């Protein structure tokens, strides 16, 4: 958020710039999932500063697979179900975030309850709406930037990111617990029987093949469980036959 503070001395200055049509937005990630801070203008003439946190990589991977698995005509209902599930996810996470902050600050801090929301898909994304949680902080001439940030919502970015295990004791934050939460809200979530990653057989580029999103440029191949023993490497070449993998296979319904 520092870029906003550097450009605009106060939140009111950022709102004034937004009214003039000037881009005023910070989007970034600090050891967690993506966050956004920006002025928002309402139809009644009022304005606020939005503080938003988006899904972590693990949750987004599950939901983008569920999105592809769902026929286009059923996606409006799916979207509502996802938002309801995310409400429940934050309700479980919020007391833990609040307790951590109280320990650090030694006060009776109470975390506000954010609103779940969905934005239009990114131009170069997967086609999935952007899902997340947000607070709208009211702005007055006396407002300062420190008042535009709730610590619990900010810290939820770290809790929702998949490579940190600090919050693994919260069932719904783990992959299995998140899957169970989604299924309670009628969100179709399918995992691979081999590698336990979320999969879909309805991706436009891989019709009929169970595949998973990858941030490493991979195809539909399944590497299997990520545990040894590993195939010995060849002496001169780089690859072994096992590197080619096989298509994913869904777990049987339990």
Buried (B, 14 or more C-beta within 10 A) or exposed (E): BEEBBEEBEBBBBBBBBBEEEEEBEBEEBEEBBBBBBBBBEEEEEEBBBBBBBBBBBBBBBBBBBBBBBBEEEEBEEBBEBBBBBBBBBBEBBBEBBBEBBBEEEEEEBEBEEBBBBBEEEEEEEBEBBBBBBBBBBEBEEEBEBEBBBBBBBBBBBBBBBBEBEEBEEBEBBBBEBBBEBBEEBBBBBBBBBBBBBBBBBBBEEBEEBBBBBEEEEEEBBBBBEEEEEEEEEEEEEEEEEEEEBEBBEBEEEE
